[in-house]
Amino acid sequence: MKSLHLHGQPVAGGACPLICTPLVGKTPAAVLGELAVVLPKKPDLIEWRVDFFENIGNTATVIDVARRVKKAAGATPIIFTCRSINEGGERIPLNNAEIVTLYVDVCVSQSVDIVDYELSNLTSNLEQIRRASRDNDVAMIMSYHNFQFTPEAAVLSAKFMDAEQLGADIAKLAVMPKTPEDVLTLLGVTWRASETGGIPLIGLSMGGIGSLSRIVGGFYGSSVTFAVGKASSAPGQIPIEELRAVLATVRKAVAGS
């Protein structure tokens, strides 16, 4: 498993998996209120899901809130994500070109540490955001989400490979299982990719059946797991306090084996 680094330094001392909690507030006050609840729980990463933000069309407001979140979070890195409706996000009033411009402007403002943009977008858009993020020392996650089912292993493996070949700093897959075997498929793909690839990976199986992957995924090569701080951003997320306790128990058992 590869630990996540920012600015040449390992996040949270290189601990794996890192725990990320989402912010899904609709207003500046709601986002900052969530942050005030989440920070005392000491997540390793915080993801601002800006697709929930009702003023997403005002770039100046988005950057202002991002800066306030980053300042309040201190050393805790901030992920900026505008999840598309096709991959589980909220419906927003921006078209694809406007979303790309928003990402570029946020990178230029250096108001976040990481941006997450989906592999399903046009390669030219991925490359444009990749240039902006790299030029402004912002890391980039390239991600794939499937809220309907879990594709076969070869398809999932190709997604991880595509992200690395396109220059991602981190590759992320999140898929919905229909059976326990689907969870094993996701974990197996993540493990094999972590052994052969060159970047940190995030592999998640969603929903109730998939919640096991949020607990044991770190032992199969997933560098980050997501937990509820105040409000969930995806099905199957576990409250951060419970997840941290379970991870500690699992780590102790693995270390003693």
LODREN-7485 format. One record per residue (C-alpha): residue in one letter; residue number from 1; x, y, z. Coordinates in Angstrom, 3 decimals. Layout:
<sites>
[site 'a'; NUM; [X; Y; Z]]
...
</sites>
This chain:
<sites>
[site 'm'; 1; [0.000; 0.000; 0.000]]
[site 'k'; 2; [1.338; 3.437; -0.942]]
[site 's'; 3; [0.861; 6.257; 1.549]]
[site 'l'; 4; [-0.486; 9.593; 0.409]]
[site 'h'; 5; [2.000; 12.475; 0.225]]
[site 'l'; 6; [1.375; 16.201; -0.182]]
[site 'h'; 7; [4.181; 18.677; -0.849]]
[site 'g'; 8; [6.630; 15.820; -0.432]]
[site 'q'; 9; [5.421; 14.947; 3.063]]
[site 'p'; 10; [3.301; 11.947; 4.095]]
[site 'v'; 11; [-0.217; 12.811; 5.235]]
[site 'a'; 12; [-0.821; 11.873; 8.884]]
[site 'g'; 13; [2.657; 10.466; 9.179]]
[site 'g'; 14; [2.006; 7.931; 6.436]]
[site 'a'; 15; [-0.801; 6.171; 8.326]]
[site 'c'; 16; [-2.936; 3.865; 6.181]]
[site 'p'; 17; [-5.744; 3.928; 5.594]]
[site 'l'; 18; [-6.349; 7.616; 6.152]]
[site 'i'; 19; [-9.854; 8.548; 7.311]]
[site 'c'; 20; [-11.665; 11.210; 5.276]]
[site 't'; 21; [-14.914; 12.885; 6.330]]
[site 'p'; 22; [-17.228; 14.844; 4.000]]
[site 'l'; 23; [-18.733; 18.325; 4.242]]
[site 'v'; 24; [-22.099; 18.527; 2.466]]
[site 'g'; 25; [-23.567; 21.825; 3.683]]
[site 'k'; 26; [-25.689; 23.913; 1.338]]
[site 't'; 27; [-24.598; 27.328; 2.650]]
[site 'p'; 28; [-21.329; 28.845; 3.914]]
[site 'a'; 29; [-22.663; 28.753; 7.464]]
[site 'a'; 30; [-23.706; 25.106; 7.102]]
[site 'v'; 31; [-20.314; 24.078; 5.679]]
[site 'l'; 32; [-18.409; 25.858; 8.430]]
[site 'g'; 33; [-20.813; 24.485; 11.030]]
[site 'e'; 34; [-20.160; 20.943; 9.822]]
[site 'l'; 35; [-16.435; 21.644; 9.917]]
[site 'a'; 36; [-16.667; 22.751; 13.543]]
[site 'v'; 37; [-18.298; 19.408; 14.401]]
[site 'v'; 38; [-15.890; 17.325; 12.323]]
[site 'l'; 39; [-12.533; 18.827; 13.310]]
[site 'p'; 40; [-12.579; 17.689; 16.958]]
[site 'k'; 41; [-12.997; 14.119; 15.651]]
[site 'k'; 42; [-9.551; 14.469; 14.020]]
[site 'p'; 43; [-10.047; 13.116; 10.502]]
[site 'd'; 44; [-6.912; 12.748; 8.383]]
[site 'l'; 45; [-8.600; 14.367; 5.368]]
[site 'i'; 46; [-11.703; 16.467; 4.776]]
[site 'e'; 47; [-13.650; 16.402; 1.505]]
[site 'w'; 48; [-15.799; 19.394; 0.579]]
[site 'r'; 49; [-18.548; 18.108; -1.715]]
[site 'v'; 50; [-19.241; 21.395; -3.446]]
[site 'd'; 51; [-22.021; 19.863; -5.574]]
[site 'f'; 52; [-24.193; 20.151; -2.426]]
[site 'f'; 53; [-23.380; 23.890; -2.152]]
[site 'e'; 54; [-26.313; 26.019; -3.314]]
[site 'n'; 55; [-24.047; 28.935; -4.374]]
[site 'i'; 56; [-21.772; 26.797; -6.532]]
[site 'g'; 57; [-22.332; 29.172; -9.451]]
[site 'n'; 58; [-20.517; 32.000; -7.659]]
[site 't'; 59; [-16.828; 31.188; -7.978]]
[site 'a'; 60; [-15.742; 33.990; -5.645]]
[site 't'; 61; [-17.992; 32.617; -2.901]]
[site 'v'; 62; [-16.773; 29.047; -3.482]]
[site 'i'; 63; [-13.128; 30.134; -3.204]]
[site 'd'; 64; [-13.860; 32.249; -0.135]]
[site 'v'; 65; [-15.501; 29.299; 1.639]]
[site 'a'; 66; [-12.690; 26.968; 0.541]]
[site 'r'; 67; [-10.129; 29.356; 2.010]]
[site 'r'; 68; [-12.051; 29.603; 5.271]]
[site 'v'; 69; [-12.311; 25.823; 5.479]]
[site 'k'; 70; [-8.602; 25.421; 4.753]]
[site 'k'; 71; [-7.632; 28.022; 7.352]]
[site 'a'; 72; [-9.829; 26.444; 10.031]]
[site 'a'; 73; [-8.638; 22.927; 9.183]]
[site 'g'; 74; [-4.999; 23.850; 9.675]]
[site 'a'; 75; [-2.776; 20.896; 8.770]]
[site 't'; 76; [-5.703; 18.672; 7.732]]
[site 'p'; 77; [-5.724; 18.508; 3.891]]
[site 'i'; 78; [-8.870; 19.546; 2.030]]
[site 'i'; 79; [-10.231; 17.658; -0.985]]
[site 'f'; 80; [-12.422; 19.686; -3.377]]
[site 't'; 81; [-15.014; 17.558; -5.179]]
[site 'c'; 82; [-17.840; 18.456; -7.531]]
[site 'r'; 83; [-19.358; 15.010; -8.012]]
[site 's'; 84; [-21.394; 14.656; -11.213]]
[site 'i'; 85; [-25.010; 13.551; -11.048]]
[site 'n'; 86; [-24.085; 10.541; -13.209]]
[site 'e'; 87; [-21.715; 9.323; -10.478]]
[site 'g'; 88; [-23.803; 9.988; -7.391]]
[site 'g'; 89; [-23.599; 13.769; -7.111]]
[site 'e'; 90; [-26.228; 16.471; -6.796]]
[site 'r'; 91; [-27.848; 18.277; -9.701]]
[site 'i'; 92; [-26.080; 21.624; -10.215]]
[site 'p'; 93; [-26.663; 24.662; -12.494]]
[site 'l'; 94; [-23.233; 24.455; -14.207]]
[site 'n'; 95; [-22.400; 22.886; -17.560]]
[site 'n'; 96; [-19.253; 20.864; -18.152]]
[site 'a'; 97; [-17.182; 23.806; -19.358]]
[site 'e'; 98; [-18.194; 25.872; -16.318]]
[site 'i'; 99; [-17.276; 23.002; -13.986]]
[site 'v'; 100; [-13.824; 22.772; -15.570]]
[site 't'; 101; [-13.376; 26.533; -15.171]]
[site 'l'; 102; [-14.398; 26.268; -11.511]]
[site 'y'; 103; [-11.826; 23.543; -10.893]]
[site 'v'; 104; [-9.107; 25.561; -12.640]]
[site 'd'; 105; [-9.958; 28.711; -10.668]]
[site 'v'; 106; [-9.928; 26.788; -7.388]]
[site 'c'; 107; [-6.521; 25.329; -8.248]]
[site 'v'; 108; [-5.144; 28.749; -9.156]]
[site 's'; 109; [-6.435; 30.147; -5.847]]
[site 'q'; 110; [-4.545; 27.382; -3.988]]
[site 's'; 111; [-7.453; 27.277; -1.550]]
[site 'v'; 112; [-7.509; 23.453; -1.386]]
[site 'd'; 113; [-4.914; 20.693; -1.265]]
[site 'i'; 114; [-6.484; 18.084; -3.564]]
[site 'v'; 115; [-9.114; 18.075; -6.316]]
[site 'd'; 116; [-11.188; 15.042; -7.337]]
[site 'y'; 117; [-12.385; 14.854; -10.944]]
[site 'e'; 118; [-13.980; 11.883; -12.688]]
[site 'l'; 119; [-12.346; 9.689; -15.321]]
[site 's'; 120; [-15.611; 9.651; -17.288]]
[site 'n'; 121; [-15.044; 13.260; -18.325]]
[site 'l'; 122; [-13.448; 14.254; -21.616]]
[site 't'; 123; [-9.723; 13.575; -21.686]]
[site 's'; 124; [-9.131; 17.192; -22.707]]
[site 'n'; 125; [-10.942; 18.372; -19.556]]
[site 'l'; 126; [-8.974; 15.970; -17.370]]
[site 'e'; 127; [-5.743; 17.251; -18.920]]
[site 'q'; 128; [-6.742; 20.892; -18.426]]
[site 'i'; 129; [-7.453; 20.384; -14.732]]
[site 'r'; 130; [-4.324; 18.238; -14.382]]
[site 'r'; 131; [-2.203; 21.114; -15.750]]
[site 'a'; 132; [-3.846; 23.658; -13.457]]
[site 's'; 133; [-3.478; 21.448; -10.392]]
[site 'r'; 134; [0.146; 20.609; -11.126]]
[site 'd'; 135; [1.056; 24.242; -11.852]]
[site 'n'; 136; [-0.420; 25.293; -8.506]]
[site 'd'; 137; [0.885; 22.430; -6.337]]
[site 'v'; 138; [-2.576; 20.896; -5.881]]
[site 'a'; 139; [-2.802; 17.096; -5.954]]
[site 'm'; 140; [-5.363; 15.397; -8.200]]
[site 'i'; 141; [-7.585; 12.367; -7.671]]
[site 'm'; 142; [-9.030; 10.812; -10.810]]
[site 's'; 143; [-12.065; 8.785; -9.853]]
[site 'y'; 144; [-14.726; 6.367; -11.050]]
[site 'h'; 145; [-18.048; 5.772; -9.270]]
[site 'n'; 146; [-20.749; 3.254; -10.117]]
[site 'f'; 147; [-23.832; 3.416; -7.895]]
[site 'q'; 148; [-25.628; 0.690; -9.875]]
[site 'f'; 149; [-23.348; -2.353; -9.785]]
[site 't'; 150; [-19.763; -3.615; -9.613]]
[site 'p'; 151; [-18.152; -4.037; -13.047]]
[site 'e'; 152; [-16.007; -7.089; -13.694]]
[site 'a'; 153; [-12.432; -7.124; -12.436]]
[site 'a'; 154; [-10.846; -6.340; -15.811]]
[site 'v'; 155; [-12.904; -3.159; -16.136]]
[site 'l'; 156; [-11.999; -2.001; -12.631]]
[site 's'; 157; [-8.314; -2.741; -13.178]]
[site 'a'; 158; [-8.402; -0.684; -16.378]]
[site 'k'; 159; [-9.841; 2.292; -14.471]]
[site 'f'; 160; [-6.925; 2.276; -12.038]]
[site 'm'; 161; [-4.497; 2.026; -14.966]]
[site 'd'; 162; [-6.218; 4.840; -16.878]]
[site 'a'; 163; [-5.939; 7.188; -13.900]]
[site 'e'; 164; [-2.221; 6.563; -13.507]]
[site 'q'; 165; [-1.546; 6.894; -17.236]]
[site 'l'; 166; [-3.424; 10.208; -17.328]]
[site 'g'; 167; [-1.166; 11.566; -14.585]]
[site 'a'; 168; [-3.319; 11.250; -11.465]]
[site 'd'; 169; [-1.635; 11.541; -8.091]]
[site 'i'; 170; [-4.303; 9.235; -6.622]]
[site 'a'; 171; [-6.766; 6.849; -8.316]]
[site 'k'; 172; [-10.173; 6.151; -6.788]]
[site 'l'; 173; [-12.851; 3.534; -7.476]]
[site 'a'; 174; [-16.181; 3.357; -5.633]]
[site 'v'; 175; [-18.725; 0.769; -6.780]]
[site 'm'; 176; [-22.004; -0.737; -5.625]]
[site 'p'; 177; [-22.058; -4.473; -4.804]]
[site 'k'; 178; [-24.997; -6.759; -5.448]]
[site 't'; 179; [-23.430; -9.704; -3.627]]
[site 'p'; 180; [-20.592; -10.318; -1.151]]
[site 'e'; 181; [-18.573; -11.640; -4.085]]
[site 'd'; 182; [-18.656; -8.157; -5.627]]
[site 'v'; 183; [-16.931; -6.808; -2.521]]
[site 'l'; 184; [-14.214; -9.429; -2.921]]
[site 't'; 185; [-13.824; -8.389; -6.566]]
[site 'l'; 186; [-13.233; -4.772; -5.570]]
[site 'l'; 187; [-10.775; -5.705; -2.816]]
[site 'g'; 188; [-8.894; -8.095; -5.106]]
[site 'v'; 189; [-8.561; -5.519; -7.877]]
[site 't'; 190; [-7.353; -2.905; -5.396]]
[site 'w'; 191; [-4.785; -5.284; -3.934]]
[site 'r'; 192; [-3.367; -6.297; -7.309]]
[site 'a'; 193; [-3.228; -2.697; -8.537]]
[site 's'; 194; [-1.493; -1.564; -5.347]]
[site 'e'; 195; [1.201; -4.185; -5.946]]
[site 't'; 196; [1.861; -3.152; -9.552]]
[site 'g'; 197; [0.940; 0.531; -9.796]]
[site 'g'; 198; [2.931; 3.574; -8.831]]
[site 'i'; 199; [0.383; 5.828; -7.126]]
[site 'p'; 200; [-1.830; 5.605; -4.005]]
[site 'l'; 201; [-5.219; 3.999; -4.589]]
[site 'i'; 202; [-8.649; 4.307; -3.026]]
[site 'g'; 203; [-10.923; 1.292; -3.473]]
[site 'l'; 204; [-14.407; 1.301; -1.934]]
[site 's'; 205; [-17.460; -0.923; -2.118]]
[site 'm'; 206; [-20.574; 1.026; -1.171]]
[site 'g'; 207; [-23.823; 0.292; 0.640]]
[site 'g'; 208; [-24.446; -2.062; 3.535]]
[site 'i'; 209; [-22.809; -5.076; 1.915]]
[site 'g'; 210; [-19.816; -2.998; 0.921]]
[site 's'; 211; [-19.273; -1.391; 4.320]]
[site 'l'; 212; [-16.766; -4.131; 5.121]]
[site 's'; 213; [-14.429; -2.634; 2.513]]
[site 'r'; 214; [-14.330; 0.595; 4.513]]
[site 'i'; 215; [-12.957; -1.384; 7.457]]
[site 'v'; 216; [-10.525; -3.801; 5.794]]
[site 'g'; 217; [-9.768; -1.964; 2.526]]
[site 'g'; 218; [-6.549; -0.585; 3.959]]
[site 'f'; 219; [-5.177; -4.104; 4.241]]
[site 'y'; 220; [-5.904; -4.643; 0.539]]
[site 'g'; 221; [-4.121; -1.569; -0.755]]
[site 's'; 222; [-6.665; 1.235; -0.284]]
[site 's'; 223; [-4.950; 4.316; 1.137]]
[site 'v'; 224; [-8.114; 6.189; 2.211]]
[site 't'; 225; [-11.461; 5.253; 3.715]]
[site 'f'; 226; [-14.456; 7.558; 4.143]]
[site 'a'; 227; [-16.447; 8.022; 7.351]]
[site 'v'; 228; [-19.326; 10.141; 8.584]]
[site 'g'; 229; [-18.277; 13.186; 10.578]]
[site 'k'; 230; [-21.673; 14.906; 10.694]]
[site 'a'; 231; [-23.469; 13.873; 7.484]]
[site 's'; 232; [-22.900; 11.086; 4.972]]
[site 's'; 233; [-21.985; 11.672; 1.332]]
[site 'a'; 234; [-22.338; 8.047; 0.155]]
[site 'p'; 235; [-24.213; 4.895; 1.226]]
[site 'g'; 236; [-22.441; 2.649; 3.692]]
[site 'q'; 237; [-20.281; 5.270; 5.384]]
[site 'i'; 238; [-19.638; 4.530; 9.069]]
[site 'p'; 239; [-19.431; 7.186; 11.819]]
[site 'i'; 240; [-15.800; 8.196; 12.272]]
[site 'e'; 241; [-15.680; 7.251; 15.967]]
[site 'e'; 242; [-16.895; 3.724; 15.235]]
[site 'l'; 243; [-14.657; 3.300; 12.210]]
[site 'r'; 244; [-11.559; 4.433; 14.085]]
[site 'a'; 245; [-12.264; 1.981; 16.915]]
[site 'v'; 246; [-12.803; -0.930; 14.522]]
[site 'l'; 247; [-9.671; -0.077; 12.533]]
[site 'a'; 248; [-7.651; -0.062; 15.754]]
[site 't'; 249; [-9.010; -3.509; 16.654]]
[site 'v'; 250; [-8.259; -4.907; 13.200]]
[site 'r'; 251; [-4.745; -3.440; 13.180]]
[site 'k'; 252; [-4.048; -5.005; 16.572]]
[site 'a'; 253; [-5.256; -8.389; 15.367]]
[site 'v'; 254; [-3.181; -8.219; 12.177]]
[site 'a'; 255; [-0.068; -7.099; 14.078]]
[site 'g'; 256; [-0.433; -9.990; 16.501]]
[site 's'; 257; [-0.878; -12.661; 13.887]]
</sites>
